[in-house]
């Protein structure tokens, strides 16, 4: 698994086929969420295939002031 930070708030995760997907997603989520600020949420916004590799695309979104994490 490779994690790249494309821009300040975008991440892509390259999935390695020889490793369990659930394990890779758990590690990617832990790393990306660790970098998120208190007022940001992490979302998986899409996926694509590039040169035979699956890329998962994540984005950090800043929450509105006054809204707490997990509250809609």
N, CA, C and O atoms as CSV, one atom per row, in Angstrom:
chain,resi,resn,atom,element,x,y,z
A,1,UNK,N,N,0.854,-1.170,0.000
A,1,UNK,CA,C,0.000,0.000,0.000
A,1,UNK,C,C,0.895,1.227,0.000
A,1,UNK,O,O,1.860,1.307,0.761
A,2,UNK,N,N,0.570,2.170,-0.853
A,2,UNK,CA,C,1.286,3.444,-0.892
A,2,UNK,C,C,0.278,4.563,-0.690
A,2,UNK,O,O,-0.785,4.568,-1.310
A,3,UNK,N,N,0.613,5.509,0.178
A,3,UNK,CA,C,-0.254,6.660,0.414
A,3,UNK,C,C,0.472,7.900,-0.076
A,3,UNK,O,O,1.606,8.157,0.329
A,4,UNK,N,N,-0.165,8.663,-0.936
A,4,UNK,CA,C,0.416,9.896,-1.447
A,4,UNK,C,C,-0.497,11.062,-1.118
A,4,UNK,O,O,-1.721,10.953,-1.190
A,5,UNK,N,N,0.111,12.169,-0.759
A,5,UNK,CA,C,-0.636,13.389,-0.491
A,5,UNK,C,C,-0.493,14.270,-1.731
A,5,UNK,O,O,0.533,14.922,-1.923
A,6,UNK,N,N,-1.540,14.285,-2.579
A,6,UNK,CA,C,-1.462,15.007,-3.849
A,6,UNK,C,C,-1.454,16.522,-3.657
A,6,UNK,O,O,-0.587,17.223,-4.178
A,7,UNK,N,N,-2.402,16.997,-2.926
A,7,UNK,CA,C,-2.479,18.415,-2.588
A,7,UNK,C,C,-2.654,18.473,-1.084
A,7,UNK,O,O,-2.558,17.442,-0.419
A,8,UNK,N,N,-2.899,19.610,-0.548
A,8,UNK,CA,C,-2.970,19.747,0.899
A,8,UNK,C,C,-4.064,18.898,1.529
A,8,UNK,O,O,-3.884,18.419,2.649
A,9,UNK,N,N,-5.186,18.694,0.857
A,9,UNK,CA,C,-6.304,17.977,1.461
A,9,UNK,C,C,-6.770,16.772,0.654
A,9,UNK,O,O,-7.886,16.295,0.860
A,10,UNK,N,N,-5.955,16.274,-0.247
A,10,UNK,CA,C,-6.297,15.104,-1.042
A,10,UNK,C,C,-5.253,14.007,-0.836
A,10,UNK,O,O,-4.052,14.277,-0.795
A,11,UNK,N,N,-5.720,12.782,-0.710
A,11,UNK,CA,C,-4.817,11.643,-0.562
A,11,UNK,C,C,-5.237,10.567,-1.542
A,11,UNK,O,O,-6.422,10.422,-1.845
A,12,UNK,N,N,-4.269,9.813,-2.040
A,12,UNK,CA,C,-4.591,8.626,-2.829
A,12,UNK,C,C,-3.872,7.443,-2.196
A,12,UNK,O,O,-2.736,7.561,-1.737
A,13,UNK,N,N,-4.550,6.308,-2.180
A,13,UNK,CA,C,-4.012,5.089,-1.594
A,13,UNK,C,C,-3.955,4.036,-2.695
A,13,UNK,O,O,-4.983,3.680,-3.270
A,14,UNK,N,N,-2.757,3.539,-2.987
A,14,UNK,CA,C,-2.590,2.494,-3.990
A,14,UNK,C,C,-2.731,1.142,-3.287
A,14,UNK,O,O,-1.987,0.836,-2.355
A,15,UNK,N,N,-3.686,0.345,-3.742
A,15,UNK,CA,C,-3.958,-0.959,-3.146
A,15,UNK,C,C,-3.021,-1.999,-3.755
A,15,UNK,O,O,-2.881,-2.082,-4.975
A,16,UNK,N,N,-2.384,-2.786,-2.900
A,16,UNK,CA,C,-1.495,-3.853,-3.336
A,16,UNK,C,C,-2.277,-5.157,-3.285
A,16,UNK,O,O,-2.783,-5.542,-2.230
A,17,UNK,N,N,-2.374,-5.819,-4.392
A,17,UNK,CA,C,-3.242,-6.996,-4.512
A,17,UNK,C,C,-2.801,-8.167,-3.644
A,17,UNK,O,O,-3.629,-9.012,-3.305
A,18,UNK,N,N,-1.532,-8.245,-3.276
A,18,UNK,CA,C,-1.051,-9.398,-2.516
A,18,UNK,C,C,-1.379,-9.298,-1.021
A,18,UNK,O,O,-1.165,-10.261,-0.284
A,19,UNK,N,N,-1.889,-8.162,-0.567
A,19,UNK,CA,C,-2.238,-7.975,0.841
A,19,UNK,C,C,-3.755,-7.895,0.996
A,19,UNK,O,O,-4.434,-7.430,0.081
A,20,UNK,N,N,-4.302,-8.337,2.128
A,20,UNK,CA,C,-5.754,-8.250,2.350
A,20,UNK,C,C,-6.244,-6.798,2.283
A,20,UNK,O,O,-5.659,-5.911,2.904
A,21,UNK,N,N,-7.312,-6.566,1.532
A,21,UNK,CA,C,-7.850,-5.216,1.350
A,21,UNK,C,C,-8.270,-4.597,2.683
A,21,UNK,O,O,-7.987,-3.425,2.930
A,22,UNK,N,N,-8.936,-5.363,3.543
A,22,UNK,CA,C,-9.405,-4.822,4.827
A,22,UNK,C,C,-8.241,-4.310,5.666
A,22,UNK,O,O,-8.350,-3.269,6.314
A,23,UNK,N,N,-7.140,-5.029,5.655
A,23,UNK,CA,C,-5.956,-4.612,6.418
A,23,UNK,C,C,-5.388,-3.309,5.861
A,23,UNK,O,O,-5.009,-2.418,6.620
A,24,UNK,N,N,-5.332,-3.202,4.548
A,24,UNK,CA,C,-4.809,-1.989,3.920
A,24,UNK,C,C,-5.706,-0.783,4.205
A,24,UNK,O,O,-5.216,0.306,4.504
A,25,UNK,N,N,-7.030,-0.988,4.111
A,25,UNK,CA,C,-7.959,0.114,4.374
A,25,UNK,C,C,-7.863,0.572,5.822
A,25,UNK,O,O,-7.908,1.771,6.100
A,26,UNK,N,N,-7.734,-0.367,6.737
A,26,UNK,CA,C,-7.614,-0.019,8.156
A,26,UNK,C,C,-6.372,0.847,8.383
A,26,UNK,O,O,-6.442,1.865,9.071
A,27,UNK,N,N,-5.246,0.446,7.808
A,27,UNK,CA,C,-4.010,1.200,7.967
A,27,UNK,C,C,-4.097,2.575,7.305
A,27,UNK,O,O,-3.660,3.573,7.879
A,28,UNK,N,N,-4.664,2.624,6.092
A,28,UNK,CA,C,-4.809,3.908,5.387
A,28,UNK,C,C,-5.700,4.856,6.170
A,28,UNK,O,O,-5.365,6.029,6.337
A,29,UNK,N,N,-6.835,4.358,6.653
A,29,UNK,CA,C,-7.741,5.210,7.427
A,29,UNK,C,C,-7.062,5.734,8.681
A,29,UNK,O,O,-7.225,6.903,9.031
A,30,UNK,N,N,-6.306,4.888,9.357
A,30,UNK,CA,C,-5.611,5.319,10.578
A,30,UNK,C,C,-4.605,6.424,10.269
A,30,UNK,O,O,-4.532,7.415,10.995
A,31,UNK,N,N,-3.834,6.262,9.203
A,31,UNK,CA,C,-2.830,7.272,8.858
A,31,UNK,C,C,-3.465,8.591,8.431
A,31,UNK,O,O,-3.060,9.659,8.889
A,32,UNK,N,N,-4.459,8.512,7.556
A,32,UNK,CA,C,-5.085,9.737,7.051
A,32,UNK,C,C,-5.861,10.437,8.152
A,32,UNK,O,O,-5.773,11.658,8.283
A,33,UNK,N,N,-6.620,9.690,8.949
A,33,UNK,CA,C,-7.392,10.309,10.031
A,33,UNK,C,C,-6.479,10.924,11.080
A,33,UNK,O,O,-6.847,11.914,11.714
A,34,UNK,N,N,-5.298,10.357,11.273
A,34,UNK,CA,C,-4.342,10.902,12.226
A,34,UNK,C,C,-3.862,12.287,11.795
A,34,UNK,O,O,-3.558,13.130,12.639
A,35,UNK,N,N,-3.795,12.523,10.489
A,35,UNK,CA,C,-3.358,13.821,9.977
A,35,UNK,C,C,-4.474,14.856,9.935
A,35,UNK,O,O,-4.206,16.049,9.798
A,36,UNK,N,N,-5.716,14.415,10.049
A,36,UNK,CA,C,-6.848,15.348,9.988
A,36,UNK,C,C,-6.863,16.223,11.238
A,36,UNK,O,O,-6.579,15.764,12.344
A,37,UNK,N,N,-7.194,17.467,11.038
A,37,UNK,CA,C,-7.322,18.402,12.151
A,37,UNK,C,C,-8.626,18.130,12.904
A,37,UNK,O,O,-9.489,17.405,12.411
A,38,UNK,N,N,-8.764,18.698,14.075
A,38,UNK,CA,C,-9.964,18.504,14.897
A,38,UNK,C,C,-11.242,18.916,14.170
A,38,UNK,O,O,-12.306,18.347,14.414
A,39,UNK,N,N,-11.143,19.906,13.274
A,39,UNK,CA,C,-12.345,20.400,12.600
A,39,UNK,C,C,-12.481,19.837,11.173
A,39,UNK,O,O,-13.158,20.438,10.338
A,40,UNK,N,N,-11.844,18.692,10.890
A,40,UNK,CA,C,-11.924,18.086,9.570
A,40,UNK,C,C,-12.506,16.679,9.648
A,40,UNK,O,O,-12.371,15.985,10.656
A,41,UNK,N,N,-13.152,16.282,8.569
A,41,UNK,CA,C,-13.655,14.920,8.411
A,41,UNK,C,C,-12.979,14.314,7.193
A,41,UNK,O,O,-12.630,15.024,6.250
A,42,UNK,N,N,-12.797,13.001,7.216
A,42,UNK,CA,C,-12.150,12.285,6.115
A,42,UNK,C,C,-13.215,11.509,5.349
A,42,UNK,O,O,-14.020,10.794,5.945
A,43,UNK,N,N,-13.214,11.654,4.022
A,43,UNK,CA,C,-14.182,10.965,3.179
A,43,UNK,C,C,-13.472,10.248,2.047
A,43,UNK,O,O,-12.532,10.781,1.458
A,44,UNK,N,N,-13.926,9.034,1.744
A,44,UNK,CA,C,-13.510,8.335,0.542
A,44,UNK,C,C,-14.383,8.889,-0.574
A,44,UNK,O,O,-15.598,8.687,-0.569
A,45,UNK,N,N,-13.779,9.586,-1.530
A,45,UNK,CA,C,-14.566,10.277,-2.550
A,45,UNK,C,C,-14.595,9.558,-3.886
A,45,UNK,O,O,-15.332,9.961,-4.785
A,46,UNK,N,N,-13.805,8.501,-4.033
A,46,UNK,CA,C,-13.849,7.775,-5.287
A,46,UNK,C,C,-12.707,6.788,-5.410
A,46,UNK,O,O,-11.870,6.649,-4.517
A,47,UNK,N,N,-12.699,6.111,-6.535
A,47,UNK,CA,C,-11.615,5.174,-6.829
A,47,UNK,C,C,-11.370,5.191,-8.326
A,47,UNK,O,O,-12.243,5.569,-9.108
A,48,UNK,N,N,-10.181,4.781,-8.713
A,48,UNK,CA,C,-9.850,4.691,-10.128
A,48,UNK,C,C,-8.788,3.620,-10.307
A,48,UNK,O,O,-8.147,3.198,-9.345
A,49,UNK,N,N,-8.611,3.189,-11.534
A,49,UNK,CA,C,-7.573,2.216,-11.863
A,49,UNK,C,C,-6.510,2.932,-12.679
A,49,UNK,O,O,-6.813,3.632,-13.645
A,50,UNK,N,N,-5.257,2.743,-12.274
A,50,UNK,CA,C,-4.142,3.391,-12.962
A,50,UNK,C,C,-3.021,2.371,-13.122
A,50,UNK,O,O,-2.484,1.880,-12.129
A,51,UNK,N,N,-2.668,2.051,-14.351
A,51,UNK,CA,C,-1.603,1.080,-14.638
A,51,UNK,C,C,-1.829,-0.242,-13.919
A,51,UNK,O,O,-0.878,-0.846,-13.423
A,52,UNK,N,N,-3.072,-0.696,-13.857
A,52,UNK,CA,C,-3.394,-1.968,-13.234
A,52,UNK,C,C,-3.518,-1.937,-11.725
A,52,UNK,O,O,-3.777,-2.971,-11.110
A,53,UNK,N,N,-3.340,-0.768,-11.111
A,53,UNK,CA,C,-3.470,-0.633,-9.666
A,53,UNK,C,C,-4.759,0.099,-9.330
A,53,UNK,O,O,-5.168,1.013,-10.046
A,54,UNK,N,N,-5.392,-0.303,-8.248
A,54,UNK,CA,C,-6.583,0.389,-7.769
A,54,UNK,C,C,-6.137,1.524,-6.852
A,54,UNK,O,O,-5.363,1.309,-5.919
A,55,UNK,N,N,-6.625,2.723,-7.119
A,55,UNK,CA,C,-6.344,3.882,-6.272
A,55,UNK,C,C,-7.625,4.308,-5.579
A,55,UNK,O,O,-8.653,4.491,-6.231
A,56,UNK,N,N,-7.573,4.466,-4.268
A,56,UNK,CA,C,-8.693,5.015,-3.508
A,56,UNK,C,C,-8.382,6.476,-3.242
A,56,UNK,O,O,-7.275,6.810,-2.821
A,57,UNK,N,N,-9.346,7.345,-3.485
A,57,UNK,CA,C,-9.132,8.781,-3.366
A,57,UNK,C,C,-9.871,9.314,-2.145
A,57,UNK,O,O,-11.089,9.175,-2.032
A,58,UNK,N,N,-9.126,9.921,-1.242
A,58,UNK,CA,C,-9.675,10.472,-0.012
A,58,UNK,C,C,-9.552,11.990,-0.026
A,58,UNK,O,O,-8.675,12.548,-0.685
A,59,UNK,N,N,-10.432,12.639,0.700
A,59,UNK,CA,C,-10.352,14.094,0.849
A,59,UNK,C,C,-10.694,14.454,2.278
A,59,UNK,O,O,-11.582,13.859,2.889
A,60,UNK,N,N,-9.985,15.427,2.800
A,60,UNK,CA,C,-10.297,15.983,4.114
A,60,UNK,C,C,-11.150,17.221,3.900
A,60,UNK,O,O,-10.781,18.119,3.143
A,61,UNK,N,N,-12.291,17.262,4.570
A,61,UNK,CA,C,-13.192,18.416,4.479
A,61,UNK,C,C,-13.249,19.101,5.834
A,61,UNK,O,O,-13.398,18.448,6.867
A,62,UNK,N,N,-13.134,20.394,5.822
A,62,UNK,CA,C,-13.257,21.176,7.055
A,62,UNK,C,C,-14.736,21.313,7.384
A,62,UNK,O,O,-15.539,21.720,6.544
A,63,UNK,N,N,-15.085,20.965,8.631
A,63,UNK,CA,C,-16.483,21.068,9.064
A,63,UNK,C,C,-16.827,22.522,9.381
A,63,UNK,O,O,-15.958,23.349,9.656
A,64,UNK,N,N,-18.118,22.794,9.331
A,64,UNK,CA,C,-18.593,24.136,9.654
A,64,UNK,C,C,-18.310,24.440,11.114
A,64,UNK,O,O,-18.388,23.543,11.953
A,65,UNK,N,N,-17.980,25.691,11.438
A,65,UNK,CA,C,-17.756,26.049,12.840
A,65,UNK,C,C,-18.987,25.725,13.687
A,65,UNK,O,O,-20.118,25.976,13.271
A,66,UNK,N,N,-18.762,25.176,14.855
A,66,UNK,CA,C,-19.858,24.872,15.756
A,66,UNK,C,C,-20.431,23.481,15.611
A,66,UNK,O,O,-21.192,23.044,16.474
A,67,UNK,N,N,-20.088,22.762,14.536
A,67,UNK,CA,C,-20.600,21.390,14.349
A,67,UNK,C,C,-19.596,20.411,14.927
A,67,UNK,O,O,-18.396,20.511,14.674
A,68,UNK,N,N,-20.087,19.490,15.684
A,68,UNK,CA,C,-19.222,18.504,16.317
A,68,UNK,C,C,-19.086,17.279,15.440
A,68,UNK,O,O,-19.963,16.970,14.634
A,69,UNK,N,N,-17.973,16.588,15.609
A,69,UNK,CA,C,-17.689,15.370,14.864
A,69,UNK,C,C,-18.788,14.349,15.090
A,69,UNK,O,O,-19.169,14.097,16.233
A,70,UNK,N,N,-19.302,13.759,14.022
A,70,UNK,CA,C,-20.314,12.717,14.131
A,70,UNK,C,C,-21.732,13.230,14.271
A,70,UNK,O,O,-22.658,12.428,14.389
A,71,UNK,N,N,-21.935,14.537,14.263
A,71,UNK,CA,C,-23.275,15.112,14.399
A,71,UNK,C,C,-23.697,15.622,13.033
A,71,UNK,O,O,-22.945,16.356,12.392
A,72,UNK,N,N,-24.887,15.248,12.575
A,72,UNK,CA,C,-25.346,15.716,11.256
A,72,UNK,C,C,-26.321,16.855,11.387
A,72,UNK,O,O,-26.807,17.370,10.381
